[in-house]
Amino acid sequence: MIESAFLLFLVIDPFGNLPFVLAVTSETPWRKYSQIIVRETILAFFVLALFAITGDQILSYLNVEKASLTVSGGVILFLISLKMIFRSAREIFDDQYDNDPFLVPLAVPSLAGPSAITTVMILRSQQHIGLTNLIVSLFIVFSIACIIFLLGRRLSVYLGNKGIYAMEKLMGLLLNLIAINMILAGTKDFLSV
């Protein structure tokens, strides 16, 4: 469970998403900011929990092999990690949400995006993580993410923009290593069949 929680933490990347969260909610009063953070993390949790529950059915309906899912998930995570390393989270900011986003863009796709959905499905199908353990891992990760976001404004003052971006780059590097490992594991499984 610790390994899956750590992987999900890297994929969901609260520190990497913090500049984006702060940019989207930059004009929001503190009380409303707290409400938005709690609401959006709960929504993202439920989106990923839904995929944790129905992921196997989706795979079997699409007739997707587990090795394919592992390799494709690794490729997606690899591309996400490159974006985290070489781009700023602020570059994807869009001000059309009027400082009160609902579901989009914070819960989906920022927190519960394609990489997180793929990771949840891989953990269930390829890694054989039990549903209860996966839901508990998601709960732990989103609780930590919620705390980071709630402290985000104070944290951004303490760390400064450079500190936040440095955390994002570090998370990107760790995710890059995990992505390469997933690609190698999926390739190995495919070749051994």
N, C-alpha and C positions, 0 to 999 in steps of 0.2 A: 504494500500500500504506500509506503514512503516513496518508493521509486516512481510509482504512477503519479503521486501527488507532485513530486519534484518535476517530472516531465510536463505535467499539465501547467504547473506554475511557469515554467520556461515558455511554453507555447502561448499561454494566455498573456504572459509578460506584463504584469501590472506596472513595473517601472518604465518599460518601453511605451506603454499606453498612457502613462501619466501626463506627458506634455500634450497629447491629443485631448485627453479629458479636460485638462486645464484650459486649453484653447477653446474647446466647444462651450465650456461653461464660464468663460472669462468674465462676463458681465452679470453672472447670476449671484444674487445675495447668498450669504453663508447658509442660512436655514434652507433655502430652496436647493442650494448646491448639495447639502447633505441628503435631502429627500431624493434628488435625482440619482445620486451615487448608489444609495441603498436600492432604489427601484430598479436601476439598470443592471446591477450585479445580480439581483434576484432573477430578473428576466433572462439574463445570460445563463445563469445556473440551470433554469428550467429548460432552455433550448438544448443545452448539452446533455442534460439528464434524459430528455426525450430521445436524443440520438443514441445514448447509452442503452436505453431500453429497446428501441426499435432497430438498432444498427444491424443486427444479425438478419432480421427479416428483409431489410433493404438490400443487403449483400446477396442473400439467396434469391431474391426476386430479380436482381440484375445479373445473377450468375457470375459474380466476380470472385476470382480465386483470391485466397488470403495473401499469397505472395505478391500478387498484383497490387493489392491494397497497401501492403507494407512498402513496396517500392514507390508507388504513387504518393503515399503519405510522406515518405522520406524526401521525395523531390519537392513536394509542396513546402514542407518544413525548411528544406534547403533554400528555396527561393525566398521564403519569409525571413529566414535568418540573414540572407544577403541584404534584404531591404532594411532590416533592423541595423545592420552594421554600417551600411553606406547611405541611408536616407534618414531624414529627420521625420519624426511622427507628425510634426506640424505641417508637412507638405501635403498630407491627405485631409487637412482641415477644410471643411465646407461650412460656410456660415448660414446656410439656408435653414438651420434647425432652430434658430431664434433663441438660443441659450436654454431651451427646455426640450432636449431630445427625448423621444419616446421610442424605445426599441432600437431605432436607427439614429445615429451611427455608433453609439456607445456599446449597447448590449450586443447588437449584430451590425456590422461584422467585426467591430473592434475586439470585443472579448470572446464572443462565440462565433468566430469566423470559420472559414473553410479548413484552416490548419487545425483548430481546436476540435472541430467536428470529426475530421479525419483521424486525429489522435485518439479521440474517445472510441471511435469505431474499431481502430486497430487494437487498442488495449482490450476491448471486449472479445474480438474475434481472433486475433493473432496471439496476443499475450495471455489470453484466457483469464483475465482479471474478473473476479466475480462482480455481479451487479452491485451488491451492497458495498463492497470495497471501493468500487469506482464512484458510486454516489457519495460515499464518505470523503473520498479524495477530492471530488469536485467541491463538496461543501467546505472542506478545509481551505482549498485554494481560493475559492470565491470569498470566504471570510477574510483571509489575509489580503486579497485584492481590495475588498471593500475598505478595510482599515487603511491600507496604503492610499487609496483615493480620498478617503475622508481626511487623512492627514496631508493630502497632496499640496494644498496651498501653503501650509507651514513648511512642509518638506522642500517645496520648490524654493522658498526663501532661504532655507538652511543650506541646501545643496547647490543652489543656483542652477542656471540652465546647463552649464558645462557638466556639473555633477549628475544631473538627471540624464543627459545624453550619454555620459560615460557609463552609467548603469545600463542604459538601453543597449549600448554596443557590447558590453560584457554578456548580457543575456543573449544577444545575437550570436556571439561566438560559441557559447555553450550549446545553444540550440543547433548551430551548424554541425557540431560534433555528433549530436544525437541523430540528426538527419542523415548524415553519412553512414552512421552505424545502422540505421533502419534500412537504407538502400542496400547495404552489404548483406544484412540479414535476410531481406526479401529475395535478393538474387541467389543467395546460398540455398534458401528453401526451394526456390524454383528449379535450380539445377539439381538438387538432390531428389526431386520427384521423378 
